[in-house]
């Protein structure tokens, strides 16, 4: 543990769970529990009993006849459902939300509740995991954020920056606190004596690749990671532009059809609105999925316009780039400036262009974005379909890439299976959107060849310079992007911003 982790875990301000919840956790690890024992334990707390019955009668469970007693609930739904629901309410009482709907703590609770609802729906779709335990796991997954919000003075400001879309919360935590909420959350759940498998899921739910590959735990960690993507896009105002690609990302993480992922994500805002009242979590005018999607598309359109404006501001740099491009692509220029198989710039030409654009961008204090993506299955295409089909695929790649990027960007082939895109004036957030557009542009549509349609598996690494005088040099920029590409191969999203 680092000093902050040790301080928080050992601090007397760390909340304790109600006695009923502590006894429920003891029952969670036992197989010999009778229905009457569970009902009697929860009934000790009349307020908890009322909340459990209210939730079970909510649209979340879709029960036709009204459940009027806790015993009926246990008989009708079973012990796992009632136990997880009761634990969820007990967990909420450990971090009571402020009554003011605008308070960021309420925002964290809305995100946690959406996380729980998404985990429940996704677990039901995949099977193999009790949906009520998935709900509980989703609810406690970000308990570390609630702990730090309560105990770390500078944390509310980090949360504000996250909700404003400045950066992802894990990145801000690591940069300013040298720890993250999954780590602290796992420590807290251990202190509360949660089952070991739930502690591990909370610790690794933001990076399922750290869990044993192809295991049941990895599948569950992927469910929680996909649920987090849903919760962030649907409840964090600064990330609503992610909704436009949400179903594709969920589909990619879990391996379910895009249309199924869309059906689940589209219903989550309604489920949150119906469930939040029972949990007494304020919800400010929760909009429908279609309304959020419209806003996301408008945001992306605005970003595109801003990118175009940024490109116009970089007219001088682009003029330099076009001059360099004409020089290296002119038929009378040095041979090898264009790649024969893709029609894109060659690596030597790319290096020349990067030097020119980088020099000009520093003069006018503007950033440059670099995307390097790899066709991971190009070797497999060659082995299974032959050399001629592989050449067709490369030619199609050369045709498709320019259609997925801005007119002001430049494409080059760096190596056999790696393509680079130089994006003058492109900041890190814009570059992330561009990277997602390229990845989905390949993975959502196959390439036509004489052997039939061929799909490409794409992984993307990104890096950008800053407009400061100490900005990184061109080859360091390339190094950052290729390093990000290597890291992206280990992540479910297959896309990483480096630097």
URGI-V486594 format. One record per residue. N is the residue number from 1. RES is the residue in three letters. OMEGA is omega as a letter, one per 40 degrees, with the letter a starting at -180 (NA if undefined). Layout:
BEGIN
{{N,RES,OMEGA} {N,RES,OMEGA}}
END
This chain:
BEGIN
{{1,UNK,i} {2,UNK,a} {3,UNK,a} {4,UNK,i} {5,UNK,a} {6,UNK,a} {7,UNK,a} {8,UNK,a} {9,UNK,a} {10,UNK,a} {11,UNK,i} {12,UNK,i} {13,UNK,i} {14,UNK,a} {15,UNK,i} {16,UNK,i} {17,UNK,i} {18,UNK,a} {19,UNK,i} {20,UNK,a} {21,UNK,i} {22,UNK,i} {23,UNK,i} {24,UNK,i} {25,UNK,i} {26,UNK,i} {27,UNK,a} {28,UNK,a} {29,UNK,a} {30,UNK,a} {31,UNK,a} {32,UNK,a} {33,UNK,i} {34,UNK,a} {35,UNK,a} {36,UNK,i} {37,UNK,a} {38,UNK,a} {39,UNK,a} {40,UNK,a} {41,UNK,a} {42,UNK,a} {43,UNK,i} {44,UNK,a} {45,UNK,a} {46,UNK,i} {47,UNK,i} {48,UNK,i} {49,UNK,a} {50,UNK,a} {51,UNK,i} {52,UNK,a} {53,UNK,i} {54,UNK,a} {55,UNK,a} {56,UNK,i} {57,UNK,a} {58,UNK,i} {59,UNK,a} {60,UNK,a} {61,UNK,i} {62,UNK,a} {63,UNK,a} {64,UNK,a} {65,UNK,a} {66,UNK,i} {67,UNK,a} {68,UNK,a} {69,UNK,i} {70,UNK,i} {71,UNK,i} {72,UNK,a} {73,UNK,a} {74,UNK,a} {75,UNK,a} {76,UNK,a} {77,UNK,a} {78,UNK,a} {79,UNK,a} {80,UNK,a} {81,UNK,a} {82,UNK,i} {83,UNK,a} {84,UNK,i} {85,UNK,a} {86,UNK,i} {87,UNK,i} {88,UNK,i} {89,UNK,i} {90,UNK,i} {91,UNK,i} {92,UNK,a} {93,UNK,i} {94,UNK,i} {95,UNK,a} {96,UNK,i} {97,UNK,i} {98,UNK,a} {99,UNK,a} {100,UNK,a} {101,UNK,a} {102,UNK,a} {103,UNK,a} {104,UNK,i} {105,UNK,i} {106,UNK,i} {107,UNK,i} {108,UNK,i} {109,UNK,i} {110,UNK,i} {111,UNK,i} {112,UNK,a} {113,UNK,i} {114,UNK,i} {115,UNK,a} {116,UNK,a} {117,UNK,i} {118,UNK,i} {119,UNK,i} {120,UNK,a} {121,UNK,a} {122,UNK,i} {123,UNK,i} {124,UNK,a} {125,UNK,a} {126,UNK,a} {127,UNK,i} {128,UNK,i} {129,UNK,i} {130,UNK,a} {131,UNK,a} {132,UNK,i} {133,UNK,i} {134,UNK,i} {135,UNK,i} {136,UNK,i} {137,UNK,i} {138,UNK,a} {139,UNK,a} {140,UNK,a} {141,UNK,a} {142,UNK,i} {143,UNK,i} {144,UNK,i} {145,UNK,i} {146,UNK,i} {147,UNK,a} {148,UNK,i} {149,UNK,a} {150,UNK,a} {151,UNK,a} {152,UNK,a} {153,UNK,a} {154,UNK,a} {155,UNK,i} {156,UNK,i} {157,UNK,i} {158,UNK,i} {159,UNK,i} {160,UNK,i} {161,UNK,i} {162,UNK,a} {163,UNK,i} {164,UNK,i} {165,UNK,a} {166,UNK,a} {167,UNK,i} {168,UNK,a} {169,UNK,i} {170,UNK,i} {171,UNK,i} {172,UNK,a} {173,UNK,a} {174,UNK,a} {175,UNK,a} {176,UNK,a} {177,UNK,a} {178,UNK,i} {179,UNK,a} {180,UNK,a} {181,UNK,i} {182,UNK,i} {183,UNK,a} {184,UNK,i} {185,UNK,i} {186,UNK,i} {187,UNK,a} {188,UNK,i} {189,UNK,i} {190,UNK,i} {191,UNK,i} {192,UNK,i} {193,UNK,i} {194,UNK,i} {195,UNK,a} {196,UNK,a} {197,UNK,i} {198,UNK,i} {199,UNK,a} {200,UNK,i} {201,UNK,i} {202,UNK,a} {203,UNK,a} {204,UNK,a} {205,UNK,i} {206,UNK,i} {207,UNK,a} {208,UNK,a} {209,UNK,i} {210,UNK,i} {211,UNK,a} {212,UNK,a} {213,UNK,i} {214,UNK,i} {215,UNK,i} {216,UNK,i} {217,UNK,i} {218,UNK,i} {219,UNK,a} {220,UNK,i} {221,UNK,i} {222,UNK,i} {223,UNK,a} {224,UNK,i} {225,UNK,i} {226,UNK,i} {227,UNK,i} {228,UNK,i} {229,UNK,i} {230,UNK,a} {231,UNK,a} {232,UNK,a} {233,UNK,a} {234,UNK,a} {235,UNK,a} {236,UNK,a} {237,UNK,a} {238,UNK,a} {239,UNK,a} {240,UNK,i} {241,UNK,i} {242,UNK,a} {243,UNK,a} {244,UNK,i} {245,UNK,a} {246,UNK,a} {247,UNK,i} {248,UNK,a} {249,UNK,i} {250,UNK,i} {251,UNK,a} {252,UNK,a} {253,UNK,a} {254,UNK,a} {255,UNK,i} {256,UNK,a} {257,UNK,a} {258,UNK,a} {259,UNK,i} {260,UNK,i} {261,UNK,i} {262,UNK,i} {263,UNK,a} {264,UNK,a} {265,UNK,a} {266,UNK,a} {267,UNK,a} {268,UNK,i} {269,UNK,i} {270,UNK,i} {271,UNK,i} {272,UNK,a} {273,UNK,a} {274,UNK,a} {275,UNK,a} {276,UNK,a} {277,UNK,a} {278,UNK,i} {279,UNK,i} {280,UNK,i} {281,UNK,a} {282,UNK,i} {283,UNK,a} {284,UNK,i} {285,UNK,a} {286,UNK,a} {287,UNK,i} {288,UNK,i} {289,UNK,a} {290,UNK,i} {291,UNK,i} {292,UNK,i} {293,UNK,i} {294,UNK,i} {295,UNK,i} {296,UNK,i} {297,UNK,i} {298,UNK,i} {299,UNK,i} {300,UNK,i} {301,UNK,i} {302,UNK,i} {303,UNK,i} {304,UNK,i} {305,UNK,i} {306,UNK,i} {307,UNK,i} {308,UNK,i} {309,UNK,i} {310,UNK,i} {311,UNK,i} {312,UNK,i} {313,UNK,a} {314,UNK,a} {315,UNK,i} {316,UNK,a} {317,UNK,a} {318,UNK,i} {319,UNK,i} {320,UNK,a} {321,UNK,a} {322,UNK,i} {323,UNK,i} {324,UNK,a} {325,UNK,i} {326,UNK,a} {327,UNK,a} {328,UNK,i} {329,UNK,i} {330,UNK,a} {331,UNK,a} {332,UNK,a} {333,UNK,a} {334,UNK,i} {335,UNK,i} {336,UNK,i} {337,UNK,i} {338,UNK,i} {339,UNK,a} {340,UNK,a} {341,UNK,a} {342,UNK,a} {343,UNK,i} {344,UNK,i} {345,UNK,i} {346,UNK,a} {347,UNK,i} {348,UNK,i} {349,UNK,i} {350,UNK,a} {351,UNK,i} {352,UNK,a} {353,UNK,i} {354,UNK,i} {355,UNK,a} {356,UNK,a} {357,UNK,a} {358,UNK,a} {359,UNK,a} {360,UNK,a} {361,UNK,i} {362,UNK,a} {363,UNK,a} {364,UNK,i} {365,UNK,i} {366,UNK,a} {367,UNK,i} {368,UNK,i} {369,UNK,i} {370,UNK,i} {371,UNK,i} {372,UNK,i} {373,UNK,a} {374,UNK,i} {375,UNK,a} {376,UNK,a} {377,UNK,a} {378,UNK,i} {379,UNK,i} {380,UNK,i} {381,UNK,i} {382,UNK,a} {383,UNK,a} {384,UNK,a} {385,UNK,i} {386,UNK,a} {387,UNK,a} {388,UNK,i} {389,UNK,i} {390,UNK,i} {391,UNK,i} {392,UNK,i} {393,UNK,i} {394,UNK,i} {395,UNK,i} {396,UNK,i} {397,UNK,i} {398,UNK,i} {399,UNK,a} {400,UNK,a} {401,UNK,a} {402,UNK,a} {403,UNK,a} {404,UNK,a} {405,UNK,i} {406,UNK,i} {407,UNK,a} {408,UNK,a} {409,UNK,a} {410,UNK,a} {411,UNK,i} {412,UNK,i} {413,UNK,a} {414,UNK,a} {415,UNK,a} {416,UNK,a} {417,UNK,a} {418,UNK,i} {419,UNK,i} {420,UNK,i} {421,UNK,i} {422,UNK,a} {423,UNK,i} {424,UNK,i} {425,UNK,a} {426,UNK,i} {427,UNK,a} {428,UNK,i} {429,UNK,i} {430,UNK,a} {431,UNK,i} {432,UNK,i} {433,UNK,i} {434,UNK,i} {435,UNK,i} {436,UNK,a} {437,UNK,i} {438,UNK,a} {439,UNK,a} {440,UNK,i} {441,UNK,i} {442,UNK,a} {443,UNK,i} {444,UNK,a} {445,UNK,a} {446,UNK,i} {447,UNK,a} {448,UNK,i} {449,UNK,i} {450,UNK,i} {451,UNK,a} {452,UNK,a} {453,UNK,i} {454,UNK,i} {455,UNK,i} {456,UNK,i} {457,UNK,a} {458,UNK,i} {459,UNK,a} {460,UNK,i} {461,UNK,a} {462,UNK,i} {463,UNK,i} {464,UNK,i} {465,UNK,i} {466,UNK,a} {467,UNK,a} {468,UNK,a} {469,UNK,a} {470,UNK,a} {471,UNK,a} {472,UNK,a} {473,UNK,a} {474,UNK,a} {475,UNK,i} {476,UNK,i} {477,UNK,i} {478,UNK,i} {479,UNK,i} {480,UNK,a} {481,UNK,a} {482,UNK,i} {483,UNK,i} {484,UNK,i} {485,UNK,i} {486,UNK,i} {487,UNK,a} {488,UNK,i} {489,UNK,a} {490,UNK,a} {491,UNK,i} {492,UNK,a} {493,UNK,i} {494,UNK,a} {495,UNK,a} {496,UNK,i} {497,UNK,a} {498,UNK,i} {499,UNK,NA}}
END
